[in-house]
């Protein structure tokens, strides 16, 4: 299968090229030229067998079957669980090593990159900008991988204490850069580096953000798995807590591959770029507002390019398939309280944004599936203050709390960032 760029539909690349380049010319994002159609139900086969069958057409040009089987087993080595209350279903995507849905994409990407770069003499440098969970998932997935360095850019004072511990306590091949700016500033530095030809002549670069297509392909799997486990009849609504729109894009790909998804809600916090795009067709970059659901604090979502391309730039088609609602901090806390008091079940702030947004559309559907994107313990202070309870940290988090922070603080300045990369070239080459 070939992949084309959203900025030039005549720019075709293989999966290997798409992964290692990260982006196309003029910051284009890669999409598959065609999508396989899966109309059958994946019954009587394992989760791993289903994942293999779905992913095989996307990678078989450069990955043989035995390697893909190994990658699938290593990537999807934690469960997808669902907690249901009548016809509302929380799809728990936080049972991986860093307790967030980003583990699916990060682990698959890390395995692909290690495979593609294994015979190269030059190290590959993976740049990733994070508003919280992406950085920790990528750092964890790539830690200790041969021939690969990871440079994580995260906004200073823009992630939770636990998230920072997950990002900035690694050694070896992981470098954490604490940027004096917002997530969008981090993302801007990353995109400038990827399009800087003089820098790329000296360093081999790619990205692990959701602009890399290999982050999105494995995320389609849990949409298939959710519908397989639930085996629902009637119309299905899926609500996606949304920041950079990668998770939503993966859901759209799953629908286009034949999954019975009758509608999407893109749930945003007070950073409501996508809602404004749907309401008014505006695409003006917004200043980032800090919220309790910080992984969604995005003022300009990169994957909008993919969403528009999948719908052939037809805004009415996008509106017919996706609704969007903006949820503020007060509503977020109220949703956390409501679910806890009614069901004795704790959800994190991002899931709470999704739950509240789903309420505006759920009556039009028979079933409502809310993507639960992070473990509530990652937002311990917010949960404890909101519910007036104490929660235990899972072992994955408690072991981090006494580790030393190892980040490098930098200004939001591309030349400073570029100079730092070049000054570190002895490490990065």
C-alpha positions as CSV (number, residue, x, y, z in Angstrom):
1,X,0.0,0.0,0.0
2,X,1.2,3.5,-0.8
3,X,0.6,6.7,1.1
4,X,-0.1,10.2,-0.2
5,X,0.4,13.6,1.3
6,X,-2.4,15.9,2.2
7,X,-0.5,18.8,0.6
8,X,0.3,17.0,-2.6
9,X,-1.8,14.0,-3.7
10,X,0.8,13.1,-6.2
11,X,3.5,12.6,-3.6
12,X,3.4,8.8,-2.9
13,X,5.6,7.0,-0.4
14,X,5.9,3.5,1.1
15,X,5.0,2.9,4.8
16,X,8.7,2.9,5.6
17,X,9.2,6.3,4.0
18,X,6.1,7.7,5.6
19,X,7.2,6.6,9.1
20,X,10.8,7.7,8.7
21,X,10.0,11.0,7.1
22,X,7.1,11.8,9.4
23,X,5.7,14.4,7.2
24,X,5.5,15.2,3.5
25,X,6.6,18.3,1.7
26,X,5.1,21.6,2.8
27,X,4.1,20.0,6.1
28,X,1.7,17.5,4.4
29,X,0.5,14.6,6.4
30,X,0.4,11.0,5.0
31,X,-2.8,9.0,4.5
32,X,-3.3,5.6,2.8
33,X,-4.2,5.7,-0.9
34,X,-6.8,3.1,-0.3
35,X,-8.5,1.6,2.8
36,X,-9.2,-2.1,3.3
37,X,-12.9,-2.9,4.0
38,X,-13.7,-5.3,6.8
39,X,-17.3,-6.2,6.7
40,X,-17.0,-9.5,8.6
41,X,-17.2,-9.8,12.3
42,X,-13.9,-10.8,14.0
43,X,-15.3,-13.7,16.0
44,X,-13.4,-16.8,17.0
45,X,-10.0,-15.2,16.6
46,X,-7.8,-13.6,19.2
47,X,-7.2,-9.9,19.8
48,X,-3.7,-10.2,18.3
49,X,-5.0,-12.1,15.3
50,X,-7.5,-9.4,14.6
51,X,-4.9,-6.6,15.0
52,X,-2.6,-8.5,12.6
53,X,-5.3,-8.9,10.0
54,X,-6.3,-5.2,10.1
55,X,-2.7,-3.8,10.1
56,X,-1.3,-6.2,7.5
57,X,-2.5,-4.3,4.4
58,X,-1.0,-1.1,5.7
59,X,2.6,-2.4,6.2
60,X,3.1,-5.6,4.2
61,X,5.1,-3.8,1.5
62,X,8.0,-3.3,4.0
63,X,7.2,-5.6,6.9
64,X,7.0,-9.4,6.5
65,X,4.4,-11.5,8.4
66,X,6.6,-12.9,11.1
67,X,8.0,-9.4,12.0
68,X,4.4,-8.0,12.0
69,X,3.3,-10.8,14.3
70,X,6.1,-10.0,16.7
71,X,5.3,-6.3,16.6
72,X,1.6,-6.8,17.2
73,X,2.2,-9.0,20.2
74,X,4.7,-6.5,21.7
75,X,2.5,-3.5,21.0
76,X,-0.8,-4.9,22.1
77,X,0.4,-6.6,25.3
78,X,-2.2,-5.0,27.6
79,X,-6.0,-5.3,27.5
80,X,-8.7,-3.1,26.2
81,X,-11.4,-3.1,28.9
82,X,-15.0,-1.7,28.9
83,X,-17.0,-0.6,31.9
84,X,-20.7,-0.2,31.1
85,X,-23.7,1.5,32.8
86,X,-26.8,0.5,30.8
87,X,-26.2,1.8,27.3
88,X,-23.2,4.0,28.2
89,X,-19.9,2.3,27.8
90,X,-16.5,3.6,28.9
91,X,-13.7,2.2,26.7
92,X,-10.8,2.0,29.0
93,X,-7.6,2.7,27.0
94,X,-5.3,3.3,30.0
95,X,-4.1,-0.2,30.9
96,X,-0.8,0.1,29.1
97,X,2.6,0.9,30.7
98,X,2.1,4.7,30.9
99,X,-1.6,4.5,31.7
100,X,-2.9,6.4,28.7
101,X,-4.3,5.6,25.2
102,X,-1.1,7.0,23.7
103,X,0.6,3.7,24.5
104,X,-1.1,2.0,21.5
105,X,0.4,4.3,18.9
106,X,3.7,4.9,20.6
107,X,4.6,1.2,21.0
108,X,3.7,0.4,17.5
109,X,5.7,3.3,16.1
110,X,8.7,2.4,18.3
111,X,8.7,-1.1,17.0
112,X,8.3,-0.1,13.4
113,X,11.1,2.5,13.6
114,X,13.5,0.1,15.3
115,X,12.8,-2.4,12.5
116,X,13.2,0.1,9.7
117,X,16.4,1.6,11.2
118,X,18.1,-1.6,12.4
119,X,20.7,-1.8,9.5
120,X,21.5,1.9,9.4
121,X,24.8,3.3,10.7
122,X,23.3,6.7,11.5
123,X,21.0,7.2,14.5
124,X,17.5,8.3,13.9
125,X,16.3,11.2,16.1
126,X,12.6,11.1,17.0
127,X,11.1,14.5,17.9
128,X,7.9,14.6,19.9
129,X,5.9,17.6,21.2
130,X,3.6,16.7,24.1
131,X,0.8,18.3,26.1
132,X,1.0,15.5,28.6
133,X,0.5,11.8,27.8
134,X,2.2,11.6,24.3
135,X,5.7,12.4,25.7
136,X,5.6,9.8,28.4
137,X,4.2,7.1,26.1
138,X,6.8,7.8,23.4
139,X,9.7,8.0,25.9
140,X,8.6,4.7,27.5
141,X,8.2,2.9,24.2
142,X,11.6,4.0,22.8
143,X,13.6,3.8,25.9
144,X,16.7,1.7,25.3
145,X,15.9,1.1,21.6
146,X,19.0,0.7,19.5
147,X,19.9,3.3,17.0
148,X,17.2,5.7,18.1
149,X,17.2,8.9,20.2
150,X,14.0,10.7,21.4
151,X,13.8,14.4,22.0
152,X,10.6,15.3,24.0
153,X,9.5,18.9,24.0
154,X,6.9,19.8,26.7
155,X,5.5,23.1,27.9
156,X,6.9,24.3,31.2
157,X,4.3,24.3,33.9
158,X,1.9,22.9,31.3
159,X,1.7,19.2,32.4
160,X,0.8,17.6,35.7
161,X,3.6,16.7,38.2
162,X,3.0,13.0,37.5
163,X,3.1,13.6,33.8
164,X,6.4,15.5,34.1
165,X,7.9,12.6,36.1
166,X,6.8,10.2,33.3
167,X,8.5,12.4,30.7
168,X,11.6,13.9,32.4
169,X,13.2,11.1,34.5
170,X,14.7,9.0,31.7
171,X,18.3,8.7,30.8
172,X,20.1,6.8,28.0
173,X,18.5,7.7,24.6
174,X,15.7,10.1,25.9
175,X,16.2,13.8,26.1
176,X,13.5,16.0,27.7
177,X,13.3,19.7,26.8
178,X,11.1,21.9,29.0
179,X,10.0,24.7,26.7
180,X,9.0,28.1,28.1
181,X,5.8,28.2,26.1
182,X,2.6,26.3,25.2
183,X,2.1,22.9,23.6
184,X,1.5,24.7,20.3
185,X,4.9,26.4,20.7
186,X,6.5,23.0,21.2
187,X,4.7,21.7,18.1
188,X,5.8,24.7,16.1
189,X,9.5,24.1,17.0
190,X,9.1,20.4,16.0
191,X,7.5,21.2,12.6
192,X,10.2,23.8,11.8
193,X,12.9,21.3,12.5
194,X,11.3,18.7,10.3
195,X,11.1,21.2,7.4
196,X,14.6,22.6,7.9
197,X,16.7,21.1,5.1
198,X,20.0,22.4,6.5
199,X,19.3,20.6,9.8
200,X,18.2,17.4,8.1
201,X,21.5,17.4,6.2
202,X,23.3,17.0,9.5
203,X,20.8,15.0,11.6
204,X,18.4,12.2,10.7
205,X,14.9,13.3,11.9
206,X,11.4,12.1,12.2
207,X,8.5,12.6,14.6
208,X,6.4,10.5,17.0
209,X,3.5,12.9,17.2
210,X,0.2,11.9,15.7
211,X,1.2,13.6,12.5
212,X,3.1,10.3,11.9
213,X,0.7,7.9,10.3
214,X,2.1,5.0,12.3
215,X,0.7,6.6,15.4
216,X,-2.8,6.4,14.0
217,X,-2.9,3.0,12.4
218,X,-2.8,1.0,15.7
219,X,-5.3,3.3,17.3
220,X,-7.9,2.0,14.8
221,X,-7.6,-1.4,16.5
222,X,-9.4,-0.4,19.7
223,X,-12.4,0.9,17.8
224,X,-12.7,-2.6,16.2
225,X,-12.1,-4.3,19.6
226,X,-14.7,-2.2,21.4
227,X,-17.4,-3.0,18.9
228,X,-16.3,-6.7,18.8
229,X,-16.6,-6.9,22.6
230,X,-19.9,-5.1,22.9
231,X,-21.6,-6.7,19.9
232,X,-24.2,-4.0,19.9
233,X,-27.4,-3.6,17.9
234,X,-28.8,-0.3,16.8
235,X,-27.0,3.0,16.2
236,X,-23.6,3.6,17.8
237,X,-22.3,7.0,19.0
238,X,-18.6,7.3,19.8
239,X,-17.3,10.3,21.8
240,X,-13.6,11.1,21.5
241,X,-11.9,13.6,23.9
242,X,-10.0,15.6,21.4
243,X,-6.9,17.7,21.2
244,X,-4.7,17.3,18.2
245,X,-7.5,15.2,16.5
246,X,-5.4,12.1,16.1
247,X,-7.7,9.8,18.1
248,X,-10.7,11.1,16.1
249,X,-8.9,10.6,12.8
250,X,-8.2,7.0,13.8
251,X,-11.9,6.5,14.5
252,X,-12.8,8.0,11.1
253,X,-10.4,5.5,9.5
254,X,-12.1,2.6,11.4
255,X,-15.5,3.8,10.2
256,X,-14.3,4.0,6.6
257,X,-12.9,0.4,7.0
258,X,-16.5,-0.8,7.7
259,X,-17.0,-0.4,11.4
260,X,-20.6,0.3,12.5
261,X,-20.1,3.9,13.9
262,X,-23.1,6.1,13.2
263,X,-21.8,9.3,14.7
264,X,-18.9,10.9,16.4
265,X,-18.7,13.6,19.1
266,X,-15.4,15.4,19.2
267,X,-15.3,16.6,22.9
268,X,-13.1,19.6,23.4
269,X,-12.3,21.6,26.5
270,X,-12.1,25.4,26.5
271,X,-9.6,25.2,23.7
272,X,-12.4,25.0,21.1
273,X,-10.7,25.4,17.8
274,X,-12.4,22.3,16.3
275,X,-15.8,23.4,17.5
276,X,-15.3,26.8,16.0
277,X,-14.2,25.2,12.7
278,X,-17.4,23.1,12.6
279,X,-19.6,26.1,13.7
280,X,-18.1,28.8,11.6
281,X,-15.5,27.2,9.3
282,X,-12.8,29.2,11.1
283,X,-9.2,28.0,11.1
284,X,-7.5,30.8,13.1
285,X,-4.9,29.5,15.6
286,X,-6.1,30.2,19.1
287,X,-4.0,31.0,22.2
288,X,-3.9,28.0,24.4
289,X,-6.0,28.0,27.6
290,X,-4.7,25.9,30.5
291,X,-7.4,23.4,31.7
292,X,-7.8,20.4,33.9
293,X,-7.7,18.2,30.7
294,X,-4.3,19.4,29.7
295,X,-3.6,16.8,27.1
296,X,-6.3,18.5,25.1
297,X,-4.9,22.1,25.5
298,X,-4.3,22.6,21.8
299,X,-4.8,25.8,19.9
300,X,-4.3,24.5,16.4
301,X,-4.8,20.7,15.8
302,X,-2.5,19.3,13.2
303,X,-4.8,16.4,12.2
304,X,-7.4,18.8,10.9
305,X,-5.7,18.4,7.6
306,X,-6.4,14.7,7.6
307,X,-10.0,15.1,8.7
308,X,-10.7,17.6,5.9
309,X,-9.0,15.3,3.4
310,X,-11.0,12.2,4.4
311,X,-14.1,14.2,3.7
312,X,-12.8,15.8,0.5
313,X,-12.9,19.2,2.1
314,X,-16.7,19.1,2.3
315,X,-17.5,20.9,5.5
316,X,-21.2,19.8,5.4
317,X,-20.1,16.1,5.3
318,X,-17.8,16.7,8.3
319,X,-20.7,18.3,10.2
320,X,-23.0,15.5,9.3
321,X,-20.6,12.9,10.8
322,X,-19.0,14.8,13.7
323,X,-20.5,17.1,16.3
324,X,-18.3,19.0,18.8
325,X,-19.0,20.5,22.2
326,X,-16.8,22.6,24.5
327,X,-16.7,21.6,28.1
328,X,-15.2,23.9,30.8
329,X,-13.4,23.1,34.0
330,X,-16.6,23.4,36.2
331,X,-18.5,21.0,34.0
332,X,-15.5,18.7,34.0
333,X,-15.5,18.4,37.8
334,X,-19.2,18.1,37.9
335,X,-19.1,15.1,35.5
336,X,-16.4,13.4,37.6
337,X,-18.6,13.9,40.7
338,X,-21.7,12.7,39.0
339,X,-20.2,9.5,37.7
340,X,-18.5,8.8,41.1
341,X,-21.7,9.4,43.1
342,X,-23.9,7.5,40.8
343,X,-21.7,4.5,39.9
344,X,-18.8,4.6,42.3
345,X,-16.5,4.8,39.3
346,X,-13.7,7.4,38.8
347,X,-12.9,9.0,35.5
348,X,-10.1,11.3,34.6
349,X,-10.7,15.0,33.4
350,X,-10.3,14.1,29.7
351,X,-12.9,11.3,30.0
352,X,-15.1,13.7,32.0
353,X,-15.0,16.1,29.1
354,X,-16.0,13.3,26.8
355,X,-18.8,12.1,29.0
356,X,-20.4,15.6,29.4
357,X,-20.1,16.2,25.6
358,X,-21.8,12.9,24.9
359,X,-24.9,13.9,26.8
360,X,-25.8,16.4,24.1
361,X,-26.1,13.7,21.4
362,X,-26.7,10.4,23.1
363,X,-30.5,10.5,22.9
364,X,-30.2,10.2,19.1
365,X,-28.5,6.9,19.4
366,X,-29.0,3.4,20.9
367,X,-25.5,3.1,22.3
368,X,-23.0,5.6,23.6
369,X,-19.3,4.7,23.8
370,X,-17.0,7.2,25.5
371,X,-13.2,6.8,25.0
372,X,-11.6,6.8,28.5
373,X,-8.1,8.0,27.6
374,X,-6.1,8.2,30.8
375,X,-6.0,6.6,34.3
376,X,-7.5,9.0,36.9
377,X,-4.5,8.6,39.1
378,X,-2.5,10.6,36.6
379,X,-4.5,13.6,37.8
380,X,-4.4,12.8,41.5
381,X,-4.8,16.3,42.8
382,X,-7.7,17.2,40.6
383,X,-9.5,14.0,41.4
384,X,-8.9,14.2,45.2
385,X,-9.9,17.8,45.4
386,X,-13.0,17.2,43.3
387,X,-14.2,14.1,45.1
388,X,-12.8,14.8,48.6
389,X,-11.2,11.4,48.7
390,X,-7.7,9.9,48.6
391,X,-6.7,7.7,45.7
392,X,-3.8,5.2,45.5
393,X,-1.1,5.6,42.8
394,X,-0.6,2.5,40.6
395,X,2.8,1.0,40.8
396,X,3.8,2.5,37.4
397,X,3.4,6.0,38.9
398,X,4.4,5.5,42.6
399,X,7.9,4.3,41.6
400,X,8.5,7.5,39.6
401,X,7.8,10.0,42.4
402,X,11.2,9.9,43.9
403,X,13.1,10.0,40.6
404,X,15.2,13.0,39.7
405,X,13.9,15.4,37.0
406,X,16.4,15.5,34.1
407,X,15.0,18.1,31.7
408,X,16.7,20.9,29.9
409,X,14.9,24.3,30.1
410,X,14.9,26.2,26.8
411,X,13.3,29.4,25.5
412,X,10.6,29.2,22.8
413,X,13.0,30.1,20.1
414,X,13.7,28.0,17.0
415,X,17.3,29.0,16.6
416,X,18.0,28.1,20.2
417,X,16.4,24.7,19.7
418,X,18.3,24.1,16.5
419,X,21.6,25.1,18.1
420,X,21.0,22.8,20.9
421,X,20.3,19.9,18.5
422,X,23.5,20.7,16.5
423,X,25.6,21.1,19.7
424,X,24.3,17.6,20.8
425,X,25.1,16.1,17.4
426,X,27.9,13.9,18.8
427,X,25.1,12.2,20.8
428,X,22.4,12.4,18.1
429,X,24.4,11.0,15.2
